Amino acid sequence: MRSAALRLLDNNPPSLLSIATAVPRFRFEQGEVASEARGFFGREMSEIERLMPVFGHAGISTRHFCVPMDWFLKPHGWKERNEIYVDVSIELLVRAAREALAEAGRKPRDIAAIVLASTTGIATPSLDALLINALGLPPHVLRLPIFGLGCAGGAIGLGHAAALARGLDHGDVLFLVVELCSLTFRQADLTKSNIVATALFGDGAAAMVIGRPGSDGVRLGPSGTHTWPDSLDVMGWHVEDDGLGVLFSRDIPTLVRQEFGRATDSFLERCGLDRRDLAGYICHPGGMKVLDALEATFELEPGGMGDARDVLREYGNMSAVTVLFVLQRMLRRGLRGRHLLSALGPGFSAGFQLLEA
């Protein structure tokens, strides 16, 4: 089994040809967001004063939002939030996709399939359908919109895009991810989860061109998912009249320390591998405590996931998009060898993708 999995990475797999990212134009310092949060939630509320240290301890310096700061000080319903989600998502995805296509040396007509993951809004027709005209994609392009994977969408979605690319005899796959987490900040929600989310989340998009087998580039190997039983209340959304309400458990770092290593080893074993076969890890930086837990799980020095920490500091947690920002940064630094890309999301689930540069 071990030799078979090792051969899978060498046996003409699909390849990552390019990756590009985009963020909205509104950029804020973390201190500015923290200052505005006091007025946003109300100074008279003792909970916000008790939780204000979260902004300073989040390991974040700057974030990008799809709306200006004063937008948050007025009430907004689900309809308005979702209209902004669709408009800004298309804008960011067009920018990222055009850059990724140019980097890969591809034209829109070269794309045979489009896979799009997003969980911070809805669109019907789906965003991928709207992008056919915006990007000039061929009318026969295959479409796979994916909703509900949350922070794991970058990893799990990439696995689906690579699997689709394996079956193509012509054309490439355009994999897109966009999350506008700032639209979920809700003034009337005084729960700890919402206040922590306000201190943590940002907005962004990423695009990747995945070449069918035989293409040059970073080779994409096996992928997988692990969902823990009876864990539906760990992470997700509550759908409210005025938008999406965040749900996440304070126990996520503990779950990572206690469970993630076993899930990782189980995935690697199914691939005929173990951690000794890896040159490194590309992980979604859910937050500082999660990064600490991941470094401990993989027996790295504290701060060893420097690229993930840098992305978190410069952009915040952009949900599914974030791990692709980490991958882009590591590729630019000259990533070499077999790496495991992973992210955690609602379910409660882990997504895994092996790749080799």
Buried (B, 14 or more C-beta within 10 A) or exposed (E): EEEEBBEBBEEEBBBBBBBBBBBBEBBBEBEEBBBBBBEBBEEEEEEBEEBBEBBEEBBBBBBBBBBEBEBBEEEBEBEBBBEBBBEBBBBBBBBBBBBBBEBBEBEBEBBBBBBBBBBBBBBEEBBBBBBBEBBEBEEEBBBBBBBBBBBBBBBBBBBBBBBBBBEBEEBBBBBBBBBBBBBBBBBEBBBEBBBBBBBBBBBBBBBBBBBBBEBEBBBBBBBBBBBBEEBEEBBBBEEBEBBBBBBBBEEBBEBBBEBBBEBBEBBBEEBBBEEEBBEBBBBBBBBBBBBBBBBBBBEBEEEBBEBBBBBBBBBBBBBBBBBBBBBBBBBEEEBEEBBBBBBBBBBBBBBBBBBBB
